[in-house]
Amino acid sequence: MVDKPKIESDFLEMLKDQEKAAPNDKIYEKDMETVGELQVQWKLPFKIRGSQIFKKDSISYKFGDILENPDITLIIRDKELALRFLKGEVFEFDYGPAYGGNFKIHYTESWKVIETETGKKNVRSNKPFITVRFNKEKDFHPYMLSKLPILRKLVATRMSDDDIGFFIPINQSLGTYENQVIPYAVFKHFIEKASNIVILNKCGCRVSKNCQNHDHSIGCLNMGDDTLNLPIDEERKHVATKEEALEPVKRAIDDGLIPLIGRAMDEAVGAGIEDTGKFMSACFCCPCCCVDIPIMKHATSELRFIKKIEGLSVVIDEDACVGCGDCIEACVWNGNEMIDGIAYITDRCLGCGRCVEACPNGAISISFNDSNNIDALIEELNSHVKVD
């Protein structure tokens, strides 16, 4: 039986443990670099309350405290789930928006197979777990939650060590590979190998946000044997020939979209199928609408499976930089910052190349130090996911 004293005891222990661990938690320190301070209110069963203040190198708490205007409020009503969570247990979960602008995290009790008009699909059986209320005066992305250590541990279960992705800059200054522009050459390599290719007929991100800047009809590609299990709805997606699959790649490059290629197990699960290591995802991202970009920007660094390509350099010419800040505005990763009126590249840069295009003075350049880096990129992707 779960009683009030037990939840109170475990809650207090969790608060103390996090306060003690924070100064030596390098992931937490990195996660908080661009956040500043977060005030979090906890509301647990039996009207148990408490607050935490998260800063770059510290976490303080007050047991029983009620904050007047917290940045984030975390509400757990289920007694058993509250106890399991406070003990640090990890379990499957799902998430999404909730009534009134809130955010919900659901506990996944089980999976079941259902028949749909387009085939069999795995679906979750969920129960409510955490309701999250964000301060409406602040523009918080839900993945900000993953920077809280106790939730970081849970969110990390949504990815595998084999999850990996790379943005491939479209900048012409990068040169060519096998006499083709680099993004096209990389995609062509995997498309020609792929046993099966499924194309989304439209980009869900651009359609949902009614993008005014880029072509809605350039959708994602999925490649590999695991895509044979995808339910096919001809209105939304279709099985494509290799020639058909290469067409949106060309159009995406011409449209200024940034190609993203790799493996994300959560993407296959979200489509209702199992990822067995043969599900490669390929997207064409616009900074205004892409769902992955804000997730990677706001999520804990432990969750960032998108990496900068080895050997890719982004360099700022300090003499040419006039401190206009256009590159800061263009970067969606907090990958550069202004110091004494000059822009600098940080270790958060993923090498997408948007800042190069944005700089009005040509002060930023992007290049590979060795043409063999493309071979290394292809080899690394092959080591994480198979398409043939």
WOUR-V353105 format. One record per residue. N is the residue number from 1. RES is the residue in one letter. SS is DSSP state (h for helix, s for strand, l for the rest). D_CENTER is the distance of its C-alpha to the mean C-alpha in Angstrom with 2 decimals. Layout:
BEGIN
N:RES:SS:D_CENTER  N:RES:SS:D_CENTER
END
This chain:
BEGIN
1:M:l:38.08  2:V:l:35.40  3:D:l:37.28  4:K:h:36.64  5:P:h:37.78  6:K:h:35.39  7:I:h:32.27  8:E:h:33.65  9:S:h:34.24  10:D:h:30.81  11:F:h:29.12  12:L:h:31.29  13:E:h:30.64  14:M:h:26.84  15:L:h:27.35  16:K:h:29.72  17:D:h:27.61  18:Q:h:24.60  19:E:h:27.04  20:K:h:28.63  21:A:h:25.53  22:A:h:23.73  23:P:h:25.88  24:N:h:25.12  25:D:l:21.42  26:K:h:19.97  27:I:h:16.30  28:Y:h:17.15  29:E:h:19.09  30:K:h:16.37  31:D:h:13.88  32:M:l:16.73  33:E:l:17.78  34:T:l:16.62  35:V:l:17.07  36:G:l:20.82  37:E:l:21.92  38:L:s:20.71  39:Q:s:23.39  40:V:s:22.56  41:Q:s:25.11  42:W:s:25.45  43:K:s:27.53  44:L:s:28.48  45:P:h:31.22  46:F:h:34.87  47:K:h:33.91  48:I:s:32.60  49:R:s:30.97  50:G:s:29.50  51:S:s:27.42  52:Q:s:25.30  53:I:s:24.88  54:F:s:21.95  55:K:s:22.71  56:K:l:21.61  57:D:l:23.95  58:S:s:25.25  59:I:s:24.84  60:S:s:27.94  61:Y:s:28.90  62:K:s:31.74  63:F:s:32.70  64:G:l:33.99  65:D:l:32.83  66:I:l:31.95  67:L:l:30.06  68:E:l:31.39  69:N:l:28.25  70:P:l:25.13  71:D:l:21.69  72:I:s:20.22  73:T:s:22.38  74:L:s:21.53  75:I:s:24.04  76:I:s:24.87  77:R:l:27.98  78:D:l:28.20  79:K:h:30.38  80:E:h:29.63  81:L:h:25.83  82:A:h:26.20  83:L:h:28.33  84:R:h:26.14  85:F:h:23.06  86:L:h:25.15  87:K:l:26.44  88:G:l:22.99  89:E:l:22.88  90:V:l:19.61  91:F:l:19.51  92:E:l:17.64  93:F:s:16.17  94:D:s:14.76  95:Y:s:13.80  96:G:s:14.41  97:P:s:16.59  98:A:l:20.13  99:Y:h:23.51  100:G:h:24.23  101:G:h:20.79  102:N:l:19.84  103:F:s:16.82  104:K:s:17.60  105:I:s:16.52  106:H:s:18.74  107:Y:s:20.31  108:T:s:20.62  109:E:s:24.31  110:S:s:24.58  111:W:s:23.78  112:K:s:26.34  113:V:s:27.03  114:I:s:28.17  115:E:s:29.92  116:T:s:28.67  117:E:l:30.45  118:T:l:28.24  119:G:s:28.44  120:K:s:27.33  121:K:s:23.97  122:N:s:22.57  123:V:s:21.84  124:R:s:21.17  125:S:s:23.91  126:N:s:22.42  127:K:s:24.05  128:P:s:23.05  129:F:s:21.69  130:I:s:20.37  131:T:s:20.80  132:V:s:18.99  133:R:s:20.76  134:F:s:19.39  135:N:l:22.02  136:K:l:22.59  137:E:l:23.80  138:K:l:20.46  139:D:l:17.36  140:F:l:14.75  141:H:l:11.28  142:P:h:11.06  143:Y:h:8.16  144:M:h:10.95  145:L:h:12.59  146:S:h:10.79  147:K:h:12.80  148:L:l:15.91  149:P:h:17.22  150:I:h:18.41  151:L:h:15.18  152:R:h:13.18  153:K:h:15.49  154:L:h:14.85  155:V:h:11.04  156:A:h:11.44  157:T:h:13.44  158:R:h:10.66  159:M:l:10.18  160:S:l:13.11  161:D:l:14.62  162:D:l:14.76  163:D:l:11.09  164:I:s:11.01  165:G:s:10.30  166:F:s:12.21  167:F:s:12.75  168:I:s:16.49  169:P:l:18.27  170:I:l:20.98  171:N:l:23.30  172:Q:h:26.77  173:S:h:27.62  174:L:h:25.64  175:G:l:28.53  176:T:s:28.70  177:Y:s:28.37  178:E:l:31.22  179:N:l:32.44  180:Q:s:29.34  181:V:s:26.57  182:I:h:23.88  183:P:h:20.99  184:Y:h:23.61  185:A:h:25.11  186:V:h:21.97  187:F:h:21.15  188:K:h:24.86  189:H:h:25.07  190:F:h:22.73  191:I:h:24.01  192:E:h:27.54  193:K:h:26.85  194:A:l:24.99  195:S:l:27.00  196:N:l:25.43  197:I:s:23.25  198:V:s:21.93  199:I:s:21.13  200:L:s:19.76  201:N:l:22.53  202:K:l:20.44  203:C:l:16.94  204:G:h:15.92  205:C:h:13.82  206:R:h:16.87  207:V:h:19.34  208:S:h:17.98  209:K:l:17.93  210:N:l:21.12  211:C:l:20.01  212:Q:l:23.12  213:N:l:22.08  214:H:l:21.05  215:D:l:22.35  216:H:l:21.12  217:S:l:22.61  218:I:l:20.36  219:G:l:18.11  220:C:l:15.83  221:L:s:17.66  222:N:s:17.55  223:M:s:20.02  224:G:l:21.94  225:D:h:24.19  226:D:h:21.67  227:T:h:21.41  228:L:h:25.11  229:N:h:24.18  230:L:l:22.15  231:P:l:24.21  232:I:l:25.40  233:D:l:26.08  234:E:l:27.75  235:E:l:26.87  236:R:l:23.10  237:K:s:22.88  238:H:s:25.45  239:V:s:26.30  240:A:l:26.85  241:T:l:29.18  242:K:h:28.13  243:E:h:29.80  244:E:h:27.96  245:A:h:24.56  246:L:h:25.46  247:E:h:26.40  248:P:h:23.00  249:V:h:21.94  250:K:h:25.01  251:R:h:24.46  252:A:h:20.85  253:I:h:22.14  254:D:h:25.08  255:D:l:22.99  256:G:l:21.02  257:L:l:17.62  258:I:s:15.37  259:P:s:15.08  260:L:s:12.01  261:I:s:13.27  262:G:s:12.58  263:R:s:12.09  264:A:l:9.64  265:M:h:12.09  266:D:h:10.37  267:E:h:10.83  268:A:h:14.48  269:V:h:14.94  270:G:h:13.75  271:A:l:16.41  272:G:l:18.90  273:I:l:19.66  274:E:l:19.57  275:D:l:17.77  276:T:l:20.62  277:G:l:19.21  278:K:l:20.31  279:F:l:17.41  280:M:s:15.94  281:S:s:13.53  282:A:s:14.24  283:C:s:13.00  284:F:s:14.65  285:C:s:12.61  286:C:l:14.38  287:P:l:13.27  288:C:l:14.99  289:C:l:13.35  290:C:l:10.12  291:V:h:7.70  292:D:h:4.65  293:I:h:6.29  294:P:h:6.78  295:I:h:3.67  296:M:h:3.60  297:K:h:7.17  298:H:h:7.96  299:A:l:6.56  300:T:l:9.20  301:S:h:9.83  302:E:h:10.55  303:L:h:7.09  304:R:l:6.29  305:F:l:7.67  306:I:s:8.06  307:K:s:11.57  308:K:l:14.41  309:I:l:17.17  310:E:l:20.04  311:G:l:22.91  312:L:s:21.16  313:S:s:22.61  314:V:s:22.04  315:V:s:25.25  316:I:s:26.69  317:D:l:30.47  318:E:l:31.52  319:D:l:34.85  320:A:l:33.37  321:C:l:30.74  322:V:l:32.26  323:G:l:29.52  324:C:l:28.81  325:G:l:25.13  326:D:h:24.03  327:C:h:21.60  328:I:h:20.08  329:E:h:19.64  330:A:h:18.24  331:C:l:15.50  332:V:l:12.12  333:W:l:11.01  334:N:l:14.13  335:G:l:15.26  336:N:s:18.87  337:E:s:21.30  338:M:s:24.92  339:I:s:27.60  340:D:l:31.21  341:G:l:30.62  342:I:s:28.99  343:A:s:25.36  344:Y:s:23.84  345:I:s:20.83  346:T:l:18.83  347:D:l:17.15  348:R:l:13.72  349:C:l:14.62  350:L:l:12.81  351:G:l:15.90  352:C:l:14.91  353:G:l:18.41  354:R:h:18.10  355:C:h:20.15  356:V:h:22.85  357:E:h:23.39  358:A:h:23.42  359:C:l:26.01  360:P:l:29.42  361:N:l:31.39  362:G:l:29.89  363:A:l:29.20  364:I:s:25.93  365:S:s:26.00  366:I:s:23.67  367:S:s:25.16  368:F:s:25.22  369:N:l:27.77  370:D:l:28.65  371:S:l:28.54  372:N:h:28.08  373:N:h:24.43  374:I:h:23.67  375:D:h:25.55  376:A:h:23.58  377:L:h:20.22  378:I:h:21.60  379:E:h:22.99  380:E:h:19.81  381:L:h:17.98  382:N:h:21.17  383:S:h:21.06  384:H:h:17.80  385:V:l:18.40  386:K:l:21.66  387:V:l:22.35  388:D:l:26.15
END
